[in-house]
Amino acid sequence: MSAAALDTPFWTPDPPFFGGSLAGDADLLAAFTAAGEDQLGVLPAKPDRGPAQQRFADGVFAACRAARRAFLARHAEAVYDELTDGRTRLVRLPDLVSAAAERFPGLTPGREQMAAEAALVQADKEGREIDQGIFCSAVLHSPTAGRHLIDAMLAPTPRARQLLGAFRAADRIELDTVLVERRGHAAHVTFRNAHTLNAEDNRLIADLETAVDLVLLDDRIRVGVLRGDEVNHPRYAGRRVFSAGINLKDLRNGDISFVEFLLGRELGYLNKIYRGLLTAPEHTAWADRTVQKPWVGAVDSFAIGGGMQLLLVLDRVIAEEGAYFSLPAAEEGIVPGLGNLRLGRLTGARVARQVILGGRRIDAGDPDARLVCDEVVAAGDMADAVERAVAELGAPAVAANRRMLALTEEPLDSYRTYLAEFALVQAGRSYSDDVLAKVERRWQQSQSRRG
């Protein structure tokens, strides 16, 4: 072990001063973070460290993160321009973060570092996704770079473009966790993550973005419908469930990606539902750049966490009698996506605080349920209610008016600046001691029930 690690409780190098060119300051950052990695390299793996060793590691990470933030405060836009050829290319978020690591060593974690993290449970990781959060936050804070990144994430995915022909030919496509079917002028998107009560994981988020792209790309479709399939959980066997929110087991096991899930879902399929699919980025008028369609949500059983967040961007929400809605993220220790930005404009500030900060559950029979859903029906009447909603929302002027509503309700820069803060806060919360303790405790409880 180095003398510094043995003899001092903290790593105390002189921080770099960034006041020069992009290239020169990038070299300073690379040298500084490399020195930090050298210090970390002589320590045991995180699970094997003693308290003093972990405090030392925390100090190294803090110093390197402060350097990254200082570098990005000066050069974020120049870095983004370098990675996108002067904003002439739309680069999706995962590719952007990877490219930053290659072009600017030490700015974001490299492939080998992320591969090493991926093999560990959340509590045993170094938390290198926090460094990704610092980078994403800086990009989103920039009006020019942030808007361009939002555009990049609104464009159709290559996977959807590849599958579009097959979907149009068969009017149906089965992904790993999602089924998409065209019925007349409506597309029905069914969540099929049955073994987890349709909880969100990396795979479901990717499949949902593909499904949303297909619905928006197919010009025969005028309305999208979202509904959960039947599940095989003993308590709900044979019943449909909308969504159980984030898969906490996957979070505990280190299988929830910050870039592709926690931030990617907000910039990806949720924003495409709300703002439309970017099909003509060269046009200046938003109405000419995007394809928008109205969306219906059919809530069976419950919409928890991310499931409730999804409802906040839909145009019609129908719930079955006995269903409920909740956002338990504060109880879990994380931030409920854009729920903090969007829930209050539907429910008012007081109810939003009760739900987000106090964990209040809203039952479909509660008078306040009408603030988050449009109609409550008997379980056997759900299909008919959905068909009525599809007929009402299929009128030609609906898409144009929902676009104008979105511009009024949530200006693009309000969304962008919220996401910039969210990227930083959520990355940190995902590795906080209280969150790690909670997900571990829940996992242990589930294991004991199985035993």
C-alpha positions in Angstrom: 0.0 0.0 0.0 1.2 3.5 -0.8 2.6 5.7 2.0 -0.4 8.1 1.5 -2.8 5.3 2.1 -0.9 4.0 5.2 0.0 7.3 6.9 -2.8 9.8 6.2 -6.5 9.5 6.6 -7.2 11.4 3.3 -5.6 11.8 -0.1 -4.7 15.5 -0.2 -3.2 16.4 -3.6 -3.3 19.9 -5.0 -6.5 20.1 -7.1 -6.0 20.9 -10.8 -6.7 24.4 -12.0 -8.7 24.5 -15.2 -8.1 27.8 -17.0 -6.7 26.8 -20.3 -7.7 25.1 -23.5 -10.0 22.1 -23.7 -7.1 19.8 -24.7 -4.8 21.2 -22.0 -7.4 21.0 -19.2 -8.4 17.5 -20.4 -4.8 16.4 -19.9 -4.8 17.9 -16.4 -8.0 16.0 -15.5 -6.6 12.7 -16.9 -3.4 13.0 -14.9 -5.3 13.9 -11.7 -7.9 11.1 -11.9 -5.2 8.6 -12.9 -3.3 9.5 -9.8 -6.5 8.9 -7.8 -6.9 5.5 -9.4 -3.4 4.6 -8.4 -4.3 5.3 -4.8 -7.5 3.2 -5.1 -5.6 0.4 -6.8 -3.5 -0.4 -3.7 -6.6 -0.8 -1.5 -8.5 -4.0 -1.0 -11.8 -4.5 -2.8 -14.6 -2.5 -1.2 -16.2 -5.4 0.8 -12.8 -6.1 2.3 -11.9 -2.6 3.4 -11.8 -1.5 7.0 -13.4 1.8 8.0 -10.2 3.8 7.7 -9.5 2.4 4.2 -13.1 3.2 3.1 -12.8 6.7 4.4 -9.6 7.1 2.4 -11.3 5.7 -0.7 -14.2 8.1 -0.2 -11.8 11.0 -0.1 -10.1 9.9 -3.3 -13.5 9.7 -5.1 -14.6 13.1 -3.7 -11.4 14.8 -4.9 -11.7 13.3 -8.4 -15.4 14.2 -8.6 -14.7 17.7 -7.6 -12.1 17.9 -10.4 -14.6 16.5 -12.9 -17.2 19.0 -11.9 -14.8 21.9 -12.1 -13.6 20.7 -15.6 -17.2 20.4 -16.8 -18.2 23.8 -15.4 -15.7 25.3 -17.9 -15.8 22.8 -20.8 -19.2 20.9 -20.8 -20.4 22.4 -24.1 -17.0 22.0 -25.8 -16.8 18.4 -24.7 -20.3 17.7 -26.0 -19.5 19.4 -29.3 -16.3 17.3 -29.6 -18.3 14.1 -29.0 -21.1 15.0 -31.5 -19.0 16.6 -34.3 -20.3 20.1 -33.4 -23.8 18.8 -32.8 -24.1 17.5 -36.3 -24.7 13.9 -35.0 -27.4 12.7 -32.7 -25.7 10.4 -30.2 -27.8 8.4 -27.7 -27.0 8.7 -24.1 -25.2 5.3 -23.5 -23.0 5.9 -26.5 -22.3 9.5 -25.4 -21.2 8.4 -22.0 -18.9 5.7 -23.4 -17.5 8.1 -26.0 -16.7 10.6 -23.2 -14.6 8.0 -21.4 -12.6 7.2 -24.5 -12.1 10.7 -25.8 -11.5 12.3 -22.3 -9.9 9.8 -20.0 -11.0 10.1 -16.4 -14.1 12.1 -17.2 -16.5 9.1 -17.1 -15.8 5.5 -16.2 -14.2 3.4 -18.9 -15.5 0.1 -20.2 -13.3 -2.0 -18.0 -14.3 -0.1 -14.9 -18.0 -0.4 -15.7 -17.6 -4.1 -16.5 -16.0 -4.7 -13.1 -18.9 -2.8 -11.4 -21.5 -4.8 -13.3 -20.3 -8.0 -11.7 -21.0 -6.7 -8.2 -24.1 -6.2 -6.1 -24.9 -2.6 -5.5 -23.4 -2.3 -2.0 -20.1 -3.7 -3.2 -19.7 -1.3 -6.1 -17.5 1.8 -6.0 -20.4 3.9 -7.3 -18.8 4.9 -10.6 -22.2 5.6 -12.0 -22.1 8.8 -9.8 -19.4 10.0 -12.2 -21.7 9.3 -15.1 -24.3 11.4 -13.3 -21.9 14.3 -13.0 -21.3 14.2 -16.7 -24.9 13.9 -17.7 -25.9 16.6 -15.3 -23.4 19.0 -16.8 -24.5 18.3 -20.4 -28.2 18.8 -19.5 -27.5 22.0 -17.6 -26.2 23.5 -20.9 -29.2 24.8 -23.0 -27.5 24.0 -26.3 -26.0 20.7 -25.4 -28.9 19.6 -23.2 -31.5 20.3 -25.9 -29.4 18.5 -28.5 -29.1 15.4 -26.2 -32.9 15.5 -25.7 -33.3 15.4 -29.4 -30.9 12.5 -29.7 -33.0 10.5 -27.2 -36.3 11.4 -29.0 -35.1 9.8 -32.2 -36.2 6.3 -33.1 -33.9 3.5 -31.9 -32.1 1.4 -34.5 -33.9 -1.7 -33.0 -37.3 -0.2 -33.7 -36.4 0.8 -37.3 -35.2 -2.7 -37.9 -38.4 -4.3 -36.5 -40.9 -1.9 -38.2 -41.3 -3.9 -41.4 -42.0 -7.1 -39.5 -44.5 -5.3 -37.2 -46.3 -3.7 -40.2 -46.5 -7.1 -41.9 -47.9 -9.1 -39.0 -49.6 -6.3 -36.9 -48.0 -7.9 -34.0 -44.5 -8.3 -32.5 -43.4 -10.0 -29.3 -40.4 -8.6 -27.4 -38.9 -10.3 -24.3 -41.2 -8.4 -21.9 -43.7 -6.5 -24.1 -46.3 -7.5 -26.7 -47.4 -5.0 -29.3 -50.5 -5.6 -31.4 -52.3 -3.4 -33.9 -56.1 -3.5 -33.7 -57.7 -1.1 -36.1 -56.2 2.3 -35.6 -55.0 1.5 -32.0 -51.8 -0.2 -30.9 -52.1 -2.2 -27.7 -48.8 -2.4 -25.7 -48.9 -5.1 -23.1 -46.4 -5.4 -20.3 -45.4 -9.1 -19.8 -42.8 -9.1 -17.0 -45.1 -11.5 -15.2 -42.8 -13.0 -12.7 -42.0 -9.6 -11.2 -45.6 -8.1 -11.2 -44.6 -6.2 -14.3 -41.8 -4.4 -12.3 -39.4 -2.2 -14.3 -35.9 -3.6 -15.1 -33.3 -2.8 -17.7 -34.9 -5.2 -20.2 -38.5 -3.9 -19.8 -37.3 -0.3 -20.2 -35.5 -1.2 -23.5 -38.5 -3.1 -24.8 -40.9 -0.3 -23.9 -38.9 2.2 -25.8 -38.9 -0.1 -28.9 -42.6 -0.6 -28.5 -43.3 3.1 -28.2 -41.2 3.8 -31.3 -43.1 1.2 -33.3 -46.4 2.7 -32.3 -45.3 6.2 -33.3 -43.6 5.1 -36.5 -46.6 3.2 -37.9 -48.8 5.8 -39.7 -51.8 3.4 -39.5 -51.9 3.9 -35.8 -53.6 6.9 -34.2 -53.8 5.9 -30.5 -51.5 3.8 -28.2 -52.9 1.7 -25.3 -50.7 0.6 -22.3 -51.8 -2.3 -20.0 -50.3 -4.9 -17.9 -50.7 -8.6 -18.6 -51.8 -11.4 -16.2 -49.1 -12.3 -13.7 -48.1 -15.5 -11.9 -47.4 -14.1 -8.5 -49.3 -16.3 -5.9 -51.2 -13.3 -4.5 -52.3 -12.0 -7.9 -52.2 -15.2 -10.0 -54.4 -14.9 -13.1 -55.0 -11.2 -12.5 -53.7 -8.3 -14.6 -51.3 -5.9 -13.0 -50.2 -2.6 -14.4 -46.8 -2.1 -12.7 -45.0 -2.7 -9.5 -42.4 0.0 -10.2 -38.7 -0.5 -10.1 -37.5 -4.0 -9.5 -35.9 -3.6 -6.0 -34.2 -7.0 -6.2 -32.4 -5.9 -9.4 -31.4 -2.7 -7.7 -30.0 -4.6 -4.7 -28.2 -7.0 -7.1 -26.6 -4.1 -9.0 -28.6 -4.8 -12.2 -30.4 -1.4 -12.6 -28.4 0.8 -14.9 -28.2 4.5 -14.2 -27.7 5.5 -17.8 -30.0 3.0 -19.5 -32.7 2.8 -16.8 -32.8 5.6 -14.3 -32.0 8.4 -16.7 -32.6 6.7 -20.0 -36.3 6.0 -19.3 -36.9 9.7 -18.6 -35.1 10.8 -21.8 -36.4 7.8 -23.8 -39.8 6.2 -23.9 -41.5 8.4 -21.3 -40.4 11.6 -23.2 -41.4 10.0 -26.5 -44.9 9.4 -25.2 -45.1 13.0 -23.9 -43.3 14.9 -26.6 -43.4 12.6 -29.6 -40.9 10.9 -31.8 -38.2 13.0 -33.5 -38.5 12.1 -37.2 -37.3 15.4 -38.9 -34.6 17.0 -36.7 -33.6 19.4 -39.4 -36.9 21.3 -39.2 -37.2 24.3 -36.9 -40.9 24.0 -35.9 -41.6 21.4 -33.2 -44.8 20.5 -35.0 -42.9 19.5 -38.1 -40.1 17.7 -36.3 -42.0 15.1 -34.2 -44.8 12.5 -34.6 -47.2 12.6 -31.6 -50.1 10.3 -30.7 -52.5 10.1 -27.7 -52.0 7.4 -25.2 -54.4 5.5 -22.9 -53.4 3.7 -19.7 -55.5 0.8 -18.4 -54.7 0.3 -14.7 -55.5 -3.1 -13.3 -54.6 -3.9 -9.6 -52.1 -1.1 -9.0 -49.7 1.4 -10.5 -46.7 1.7 -8.1 -43.7 3.9 -8.5 -42.6 4.0 -12.1 -46.1 2.7 -13.1 -47.7 5.8 -11.5 -45.0 8.0 -13.1 -46.0 6.7 -16.5 -49.6 7.7 -15.9 -48.5 11.3 -15.6 -47.7 11.5 -19.3 -50.8 9.8 -20.6 -53.9 11.4 -22.1 -56.5 9.1 -20.6 -56.2 6.9 -17.6 -58.8 4.2 -16.7 -58.6 2.3 -13.5 -60.4 -0.8 -12.4 -62.3 -0.7 -9.1 -60.0 -1.6 -6.2 -56.9 -0.4 -8.0 -54.5 2.0 -6.3 -51.7 4.4 -7.1 -48.5 5.2 -5.1 -45.0 6.7 -5.4 -43.0 5.0 -2.6 -39.6 6.3 -3.9 -39.0 8.5 -0.9 -39.7 5.6 1.4 -37.3 3.5 -0.6 -34.7 6.4 -0.6 -34.6 7.4 -4.2 -36.3 10.1 -6.3 -39.5 9.1 -8.2 -38.3 10.1 -11.7 -40.1 13.1 -12.9 -42.9 12.5 -10.5 -41.8 15.6 -8.5 -42.0 17.7 -11.6 -45.4 16.4 -12.9 -47.6 15.1 -10.1 -48.2 18.5 -8.5 -49.8 20.0 -11.6 -52.4 17.2 -11.6 -53.1 17.0 -7.8 -51.9 20.3 -6.4 -48.9 20.7 -4.1 -50.5 19.4 -0.9 -51.5 16.0 -2.3 -48.3 15.7 -4.2 -46.3 16.1 -1.0 -48.5 13.6 0.8 -47.9 11.0 -2.0 -44.1 11.7 -2.6 -42.9 12.6 0.9 -45.4 10.8 3.0 -46.0 7.7 1.0 -49.8 8.2 0.7 -51.6 5.6 -1.4 -54.5 6.8 -3.5 -57.2 4.2 -3.9 -59.4 4.3 -7.0 -62.4 4.9 -4.8 -60.8 7.9 -3.1 -62.1 11.3 -4.4 -58.5 12.3 -5.0 -58.1 9.4 -7.5 -59.9 11.5 -10.1 -56.9 13.8 -10.1 -54.7 11.0 -11.5 -57.2 9.0 -13.5 -60.2 9.8 -15.6 -62.5 6.9 -15.1 -63.0 4.0 -12.7 -64.7 0.9 -14.0 -65.6 -2.6 -12.9 -62.8 -5.1 -13.9 -65.1 -6.7 -16.5 -65.8 -3.4 -18.1 -62.1 -2.4 -18.7 -61.9 -3.5 -22.4 -65.1 -1.6 -23.3 -63.8 1.5 -21.5 -60.5 1.3 -23.4 -62.3 1.0 -26.7 -64.4 4.1 -25.9 -61.3 6.1 -25.1 -59.6 5.0 -28.3 -62.6 6.1 -30.3 -62.6 9.5 -28.6 -58.9 10.1 -28.9 -58.6 9.0 -32.5 -59.9 12.3 -33.9 -57.4 14.1 -36.2 -57.0 17.2 -34.0 -56.2 15.3 -30.8 -52.5 14.9 -31.5 -52.1 18.6 -32.4 -53.8 19.7 -29.2 -51.9 17.4 -26.9 -48.7 18.8 -28.4 -49.8 22.3 -27.5 -50.9 21.2 -24.0 -47.4 19.7 -23.4 -45.7 23.0 -24.5 -47.8 24.8 -21.9 -47.7 22.3 -19.1 -44.0 21.5 -19.2 -41.7 23.8 -21.3 -38.7 22.0 -22.6 -36.2 24.0 -20.5 -38.2 23.2 -17.3 -37.9 19.5 -18.2 -34.2 19.9 -19.1 -33.1 21.7 -15.9 -35.1 19.3 -13.7 -33.3 16.4 -15.4 -29.9 18.0 -14.9 -30.5 18.1 -11.2 -32.2 14.6 -11.2 -29.1 13.1 -12.9 -26.9 14.2 -10.0 -29.3 13.5 -7.2 -30.5 10.1 -8.3 -27.0 8.8 -9.1 -26.0 9.7 -5.5 -29.1 8.3 -3.9 -28.7 5.0 -5.7 -25.5 4.4 -3.7 -26.4 6.1 -0.4 -26.1 4.0 2.8 -29.8 4.2 3.6 -30.9 2.9 0.2 -28.4 0.1 0.2 -29.6 -0.9 3.7 -33.3 -0.9 2.7 -32.9 -2.9 -0.5 -30.7 -5.4 1.4 -33.2 -5.8 4.2 -36.0 -6.4 1.7 -34.0 -8.9 -0.2 -33.2 -10.8 3.0 -36.9 -10.8 4.0 -37.8 -12.2 0.6 -35.1 -14.9 0.9 -36.4 -15.9 4.4 -39.9 -16.2 3.1 -38.7 -18.5 0.3 -36.7 -20.6 2.8 
